[in-house]
Amino acid sequence: MAGANRRKSRKQSSGSRMAAFVVLLLIVAAVAGYMFFSPPWKKEAPPRGPEIKPEQLSDSPPRKPVFPKLTTIHLPVQKTEQSDYTAPPTIPETYKTRVLPNKAARLAIIIDDMGSSLTEAHSLAAIKVPLTFSIIPGLRNDKDVASYAAVHKIETLIHVPMQPKGWPAHRLEANGLLVAMADDELRERMSWFVQQFPGAVGVNNHMGSEFTEQEEKMVVVLQTLKNRNLFFIDSVTSQGSSGFRVAQRLGIKTAKRNVFLDNEQERSYILGQLNQAVMLARKNGSAIAICHPHPETIAALAAALPELAGRGIRLVPASQLVK
């Protein structure tokens, strides 16, 4: 009986050791697994990206950035053909000529490029001094401007477009005179211009730095004017222009431009050029100035022209200075 108990006790002790051994193995396996899959050192956290705000998760498109308001930049106005040629030096606005005791010098001011706007014609007429309008045929209000001038007794010229140097890169009206045209076509175009403006008393050239140098072509054009008793004023857009010389040879009344007033559309420049024209008129007895119906030019003329009488200058239509 005692032996049986001893065997039973040994069997239970052996079972307990076996169970403890199994438990130990499980603990060792668990520790080993933890060590294998989760190392004891701490991994360094990756750097955080920029914080995303809630409104950035919206489906709406991103707002455009707002830039500070820039100061307006005024680009220089593109110059017309005559600006390529030598202009008299600017005379300061404060320049004053002495008044001749006997007879006033005469100054004619031709406003080129008329025919686009009746408003320009109204503004110039409101200055209430003698001016001469030179109208480009084919502009949208050319006939209306001519009619307005006739009603208000403003002298008109036909501002005939002629080929400039650099054409066709340098723009020219579609009805302009080209060097390559046959004489018959030149006569036909000139006749059409005259028919469009029966009240015009003469012609001056619009552009034409290339055409006016071609003496043979100018003979054809000016002979057409002679047949209709019209005079010619050479705008002198080229120092090599033959217009004035050919007109004299053909016995056509003629004159030529002395000063361009508004190669630069800036008030002090325009007034300086006007003073230059005044000086030439005082020196030679008369002068012809040409300008354009730009707002700056009209404003400068409105301020200065009414005062010229007090400086011994008489403003006259261009027809009074041809001979």
Secondary structure as UniProt FT lines:
FT   HELIX           2..37
FT   HELIX           54..57
FT   HELIX           81..84
FT   TURN            93..94
FT   STRAND          105..114
FT   HELIX           118..125
FT   TURN            126..127
FT   STRAND          132..135
FT   TURN            137..138
FT   TURN            140..141
FT   HELIX           142..151
FT   TURN            152..153
FT   STRAND          155..162
FT   TURN            165..169
FT   TURN            174..175
FT   TURN            179..180
FT   HELIX           183..196
FT   TURN            198..199
FT   STRAND          202..207
FT   TURN            209..210
FT   HELIX           211..213
FT   HELIX           215..227
FT   TURN            228..229
FT   STRAND          231..234
FT   TURN            239..240
FT   HELIX           243..250
FT   STRAND          254..256
FT   STRAND          259..260
FT   HELIX           267..284
FT   STRAND          286..291
FT   HELIX           295..304
FT   HELIX           305..311
FT   STRAND          313..315
FT   HELIX           318..321
//
